[in-house]
């Protein structure tokens, strides 16, 4: 199966999904690397679209909705952060950010706009595929057996309302837009208020016990989640840090 190359002005036609049901969009301006990534994804059953232009990639994602996006942070025109920001206005695809810059600030900024994971160049394509496969098969949030609210019950923590069945969140009645990963983290910790979760426990819940990578990715998602919920550095209404241990939801959460 050949990879589709996204044209800067692709025809406005939406193709049916491939038989495997899986689509990947590779947004990378290094053509050789893009082809290698596409080849590995195709071997894993994906239909792949390649784009070396950020604006064209957003158009392609609208027309051929992907399940997974591999996104280079350092694109020449519209950078990866802005592409991710635009993707998140209409897509909940898993986004893996790829960067040649090992600068932590770049990584944190990329994840804060909705990326789910990241890799620093050079990286093994096999590791990329392993990360993607782990995300796609990860158990839905809240699979650890522990006392707490029923999985589908609405929960309230102060002004915060979480509806796991509809995957909706609101604060004081105002809807809050969360990424898939942010919602899953919130679902896990809100089901068992008062229980402290370490980074490794959250990774095991969300990506499965075989996931490998930087556990600090959890901290970035938590920081983004707090910002969206209105928590500040001085006021933690919902998510509290237990220094040296992990995170827990504020006391008082209950089914609605």
Secondary structure as UniProt FT lines:
FT   STRAND          4..5
FT   TURN            8..9
FT   TURN            19..20
FT   STRAND          23..27
FT   HELIX           31..43
FT   TURN            44..45
FT   STRAND          47..51
FT   HELIX           54..63
FT   STRAND          68..72
FT   HELIX           80..87
FT   TURN            88..90
FT   STRAND          94..99
FT   HELIX           104..112
FT   TURN            113..114
FT   STRAND          117..120
FT   HELIX           125..137
FT   TURN            151..152
FT   STRAND          155..157
FT   TURN            158..159
FT   STRAND          160..163
FT   TURN            164..167
FT   STRAND          168..171
FT   TURN            172..173
FT   STRAND          174..176
FT   HELIX           180..191
FT   TURN            192..194
FT   HELIX           199..207
FT   TURN            209..210
FT   TURN            215..216
FT   HELIX           217..229
FT   STRAND          239..242
FT   TURN            243..245
FT   STRAND          246..249
FT   TURN            251..252
FT   STRAND          254..255
//
